[in-house]
Structure formats: C-alpha cells, structure tokens
Amino acid sequence: MEQPICPCLELLGRTAKSECFDSFVIIDCHCHAGEGDGLTGPWDTRAFLKDFLRWSEKADITHTVLFPAFHTDYRLANRAVARIVARHRNRFFGFAFVHPERDRGRVVAMVREAVEEHGFVGIKVHRHDARITREICQVARSYRLPILYDVMGEISACELLATEYPDVQFIIPHLGSFADDWRAQLAFIDPLSRHPNIFTDTSGVRRFDLLAMALQRAGAGKILFGSDGPWLHPGVELAKIRALELPPEKSSLVLGGNFLRLIRSTRNKPVADIPKVAAPPIRMRDEFRDPWTSEMVPAL
C-alpha cells in the first residue's frame, strides 16, 4: 500500500488531515541550488547557498524548497541537490528538475529515483528548456506531485494544463513572468482565479499592484511565498508578503500552509500505471536563450 511521504508531517508534528499551521513556519517554495555546467549566466553557472541561507535565517524563513540550477544532465544535478537535502532534512524539501525534450523517455525513471530514493516532493520544469509534456504530467499524477512550471509568459499553457490534468497541481511562478511582462501577469490572474489546480508563487514579482490584484481575485489559498534564490534576496521577497498586510490566517497560507497542502498527498510509490514514452534523438542547439528575459544570446 502506498504511503504519504510528506516531510512536513515529521517536521511540524502534524497529522495528514491537519488544516492548522503554526505562524512561525515560513516556507520559501522556490530556490535553486548547486552548480550548473554552463557559462551563459548565473542560472546555469552556480547557485551557492551560503549567503542565501544566512539571509533566510535573518528573515525567519524556516524551510526552503530546492531544485538545481540549469544543467545539461538533470539526473546528475538532482542527485547533487539530493545530497544537500539529505544533510539538512529539517530544513529543505527537494523538487526534481526535468527537461521535457532531452529527458523524454527517462522522466519516469528520474522522478522515481527522486521520490523513492531521495524523498523529493515535486517536479520543476522550465519553458526555457522546452514546453512541458504529457509524460511529465502523467508521472506527476501517478506520484501525486505538484509541478512548478515556469511558463515564461506563455499563459495559454495554463488553460491547457488545468483542463487536461485537473488532478495535477501546477505552481506557475513569478505570477506568470519573471521578465516582468505585465501583460502576461495580468492575463495570468484569470486562470489563477478560475482553476482550482493552478497556483502561483511571488518570487520576482515587481508589480505590487498585480500581486495585490491576484490576491484579491484568486484568494490567499492560491498564492505561495517564493524567492527565486539564491540570486534574489529572500528578505526582500518576504517583505512583499508583509506589505500585503494579510490577516494571520491568510498570511499563514501564503507563507507555508498552501505549500504543505500541495505536498500532503505525495506518494512514495506510483498509484497508477505510467505510459511509456520512447526517447527521441537528442536535438543539439547552437544558441542559448536567457531564461530571465527570453532573449537569444550567442553561445560561448
């Protein structure tokens, strides 16, 4: 029989049916860790945590969700993050980063290792790599994992995901656009408010009025605190949540309760068969895109 693997139950002393979260728990749901193997920008070079964790501690952030920096082999990168998580079980949660194209045909094996061996509780996908696939959504459904998918302003994807996979929970970070595309962020508030399985995080959102609008229309139950560390300061990102002046019950949802609910049903064994997908030939690129601006930059 499958068992829930939610670390929050052990860490916070709650039962699987608890709806109450202590106010001292603050979970940063969005942070990269480890070294990339590229040299096109900070995102694929390194994501060291030393200063970031000191900043987080000073800001009273109690837990952090970690996933790799951009890498050409996410299996290796996930294992590196798993070693960090294993050393600090009371501090970190792990998400497995997968590449929709390059990892096609081995996503199931990668997620299985991440969940069953390393105790990871979610999947990270970035549109910078490629568009999310059914293979990824199906394995998330089987293990009941949330997917943090950076759509890079491609808001139409949210409608497809929400309707095709209503039993999979999707966290769309940055209110839909780290590049501060206010049109995309404004458009994203609609699917965020309409679909029960679409969530967002607050990392890198500069338009405070749009963040307040998302809160008003979608509600506190759809928004998660995140920093996009280690490059963004967690204390600065947390200050935006404080500035919203939420009542305690809503603040506790944004700062940790929503995340804990999303991972509460995660299983350490698949609850359904996962269709097999053949791996295609690897398509090599001769140019790279900046994942923070969507602009093309020459390869080094």
C-alpha positions in Angstrom: 0.0 0.0 0.0 1.4 3.4 -1.0 2.4 5.7 1.8 2.4 9.5 2.0 6.0 10.9 2.1 5.2 14.4 3.2 8.2 15.5 5.3 6.1 18.3 6.8 4.3 15.8 9.0 7.5 14.8 10.6 9.0 18.3 10.7 5.9 20.1 12.0 4.3 17.4 14.1 1.0 17.5 12.2 -1.3 14.7 11.0 -2.2 14.2 7.4 -5.6 15.8 7.9 -4.4 18.9 9.8 -5.6 22.2 8.5 -3.7 24.3 11.1 -0.2 25.6 10.6 1.9 27.4 13.1 2.7 31.0 12.3 6.4 30.5 12.8 6.6 28.3 9.8 7.7 30.2 6.7 8.5 28.1 3.6 10.3 29.5 0.6 9.0 27.4 -2.3 11.4 28.5 -5.0 15.2 28.2 -4.7 18.0 26.8 -6.9 21.0 25.0 -5.5 24.3 23.5 -6.7 26.4 24.1 -9.8 25.3 24.2 -13.4 27.6 23.0 -16.1 27.2 26.0 -18.4 28.6 29.5 -18.5 25.9 31.7 -20.2 24.7 33.4 -17.0 24.2 32.8 -13.2 21.3 30.5 -13.9 23.5 27.7 -15.4 26.8 28.5 -13.7 26.3 28.2 -9.9 23.7 28.6 -7.2 25.6 28.6 -3.9 23.5 28.8 -0.7 26.0 30.1 1.9 24.9 33.7 1.9 21.3 32.9 0.9 20.8 30.7 3.9 22.2 33.4 6.2 19.8 35.9 4.7 16.9 33.4 5.1 17.7 32.8 8.7 17.8 36.5 9.4 14.4 36.8 7.7 13.0 34.0 9.9 12.4 31.7 6.9 12.3 28.2 8.4 12.2 25.9 5.3 13.3 26.1 1.6 12.4 24.1 -1.5 15.5 23.3 -3.5 15.9 22.3 -7.2 19.0 22.5 -9.4 20.4 25.3 -11.5 20.1 24.9 -15.2 22.1 21.8 -16.3 22.7 19.6 -19.3 22.1 16.5 -17.2 19.4 17.0 -14.6 19.8 13.4 -13.3 23.2 14.4 -12.0 22.0 17.8 -10.9 19.1 16.3 -9.0 21.4 13.9 -7.2 23.6 16.8 -6.1 20.6 18.6 -4.7 19.5 15.4 -3.0 22.8 15.3 -1.1 22.2 18.8 0.2 18.6 17.9 1.2 19.8 14.7 2.9 22.3 16.7 5.1 19.6 19.0 6.2 16.3 17.1 6.4 14.8 19.5 8.9 15.5 22.5 6.6 15.0 21.5 2.9 12.4 20.0 0.5 13.6 18.8 -2.9 12.0 19.1 -6.3 13.3 17.1 -9.3 14.2 19.3 -12.3 13.5 17.6 -15.7 14.0 18.6 -19.3 10.9 17.9 -21.4 12.8 17.1 -24.6 16.2 15.9 -23.5 14.8 13.7 -20.7 12.0 12.3 -22.8 11.7 8.6 -22.2 13.5 8.7 -18.9 11.4 11.2 -17.0 9.6 8.3 -15.1 13.0 6.8 -14.0 14.3 10.2 -12.9 11.2 11.0 -10.9 11.1 7.6 -9.4 14.7 7.9 -8.2 14.0 11.5 -6.9 10.8 10.4 -5.0 11.5 6.9 -3.9 15.2 7.2 -3.1 15.6 10.9 -2.2 12.2 11.8 -0.8 11.6 14.7 -3.2 8.1 16.1 -3.2 7.6 17.8 -6.5 8.8 18.4 -10.1 10.4 21.5 -11.6 10.1 22.3 -15.4 11.2 25.4 -17.2 9.8 26.7 -20.6 13.4 27.9 -21.3 14.3 24.2 -21.7 11.1 23.2 -23.6 7.4 23.0 -23.2 6.0 20.7 -20.6 4.8 17.3 -21.9 2.2 14.7 -21.1 5.0 12.4 -19.9 5.8 14.8 -17.1 2.2 15.5 -16.2 1.4 11.7 -16.1 4.2 10.9 -13.8 3.2 13.8 -11.5 -0.3 12.5 -11.5 0.9 9.0 -10.6 3.0 10.1 -7.6 0.6 13.0 -6.8 3.4 15.5 -7.1 2.9 19.3 -7.7 4.7 20.7 -10.7 6.4 24.1 -10.6 6.3 25.1 -14.2 7.9 28.4 -15.3 5.8 29.3 -18.4 7.9 32.4 -19.3 4.8 34.4 -20.1 3.1 31.6 -22.2 -0.1 32.0 -20.3 -2.2 29.9 -22.7 -0.4 26.8 -21.4 -2.1 27.2 -18.1 -5.6 26.7 -19.6 -4.4 23.5 -21.3 -2.7 22.1 -18.2 -5.6 22.9 -15.9 -8.2 21.2 -18.1 -6.2 18.3 -19.4 -4.8 17.4 -15.9 -7.3 18.6 -13.3 -5.9 16.2 -10.8 -2.4 17.6 -11.0 -1.5 20.8 -9.1 0.6 23.4 -11.0 2.5 26.2 -9.5 3.2 28.9 -12.1 6.0 31.0 -10.6 6.5 34.8 -10.9 2.8 35.4 -11.5 3.5 34.0 -14.9 6.5 36.1 -16.0 9.9 36.6 -14.3 10.7 39.1 -17.2 8.1 41.5 -15.6 5.8 41.2 -18.6 2.8 43.0 -17.0 0.5 41.9 -19.8 1.3 38.2 -19.2 1.0 38.7 -15.4 -2.3 40.5 -15.8 -3.6 37.8 -18.1 -2.5 35.0 -15.8 -4.7 36.3 -12.9 -7.8 35.0 -14.8 -6.8 31.2 -15.0 -5.3 31.5 -11.5 -8.7 32.6 -10.1 -10.8 30.1 -12.2 -8.9 26.8 -12.0 -8.6 25.1 -8.6 -5.3 23.3 -9.6 -3.5 26.5 -10.8 -1.3 28.3 -8.2 1.4 30.9 -8.3 4.4 32.0 -6.3 5.5 35.5 -5.5 9.2 35.3 -6.5 10.5 38.1 -8.6 7.1 39.9 -9.0 7.9 43.6 -9.1 4.4 45.0 -9.8 3.0 45.1 -6.3 -0.4 46.2 -7.7 -0.7 43.0 -9.7 0.3 40.9 -6.7 -2.4 42.6 -4.7 -4.9 42.1 -7.6 -4.1 38.3 -7.8 -4.6 38.0 -4.0 -8.0 39.8 -4.3 -9.3 37.8 -7.2 -7.8 34.4 -6.6 -7.6 34.4 -2.8 -4.8 33.7 -0.4 -5.2 29.9 -0.9 -3.7 30.2 -4.4 -0.5 32.1 -3.7 2.8 30.7 -2.3 5.8 32.7 -1.0 8.9 32.1 -3.0 12.2 34.0 -3.5 13.9 32.5 -6.6 17.1 32.3 -4.6 19.9 32.3 -4.3 20.1 35.3 -6.7 17.2 37.2 -5.2 17.3 38.2 -1.5 14.7 36.2 0.5 14.2 39.0 2.9 13.3 41.4 0.2 10.9 38.9 -1.4 9.3 38.2 2.0 8.9 42.0 2.6 6.4 42.0 -0.3 4.2 39.5 1.6 4.4 41.5 4.8 3.4 44.6 2.8 0.2 43.0 1.8 -0.9 43.2 5.5 -2.8 40.0 5.4 -4.7 38.8 8.5 -2.9 35.9 10.3 -4.9 33.1 8.8 -4.3 34.2 5.2 -0.7 35.1 5.9 -0.1 31.6 7.2 -1.5 30.1 4.0 0.8 32.1 1.7 3.9 31.6 3.9 3.6 27.9 4.2 0.2 26.4 4.5 -0.6 26.3 0.8 2.7 24.5 0.0 2.1 21.9 2.7 -1.3 21.2 1.4 0.1 20.7 -2.1 2.6 18.1 -1.0 0.4 16.4 1.6 -0.9 13.8 -0.8 2.5 13.0 -2.4 3.2 9.2 -2.5 6.4 7.3 -2.5 5.0 4.7 -4.9 3.0 5.4 -8.1 -0.7 5.0 -7.6 -1.4 4.3 -11.3 0.5 2.9 -14.4 2.5 5.5 -16.3 2.5 5.2 -20.1 5.9 4.5 -21.6 7.4 7.1 -23.9 10.2 6.4 -26.4 13.3 8.6 -26.2 13.9 10.6 -29.4 17.3 11.6 -30.7 18.8 14.5 -28.8 18.5 17.8 -30.6 21.5 20.0 -30.2 21.2 23.7 -30.1 23.7 26.2 -31.5 22.4 29.1 -29.5 21.1 29.8 -25.9 18.3 31.9 -24.5 18.4 34.0 -21.4 15.7 32.4 -19.2 15.2 35.7 -17.4 14.5 37.8 -20.4 13.6 35.3 -23.2 16.2 37.0 -25.5 18.6 34.9 -27.6 22.3 35.3 -26.8 25.3 33.8 -28.7 26.7 30.6 -27.4 30.2 30.8 -25.8 
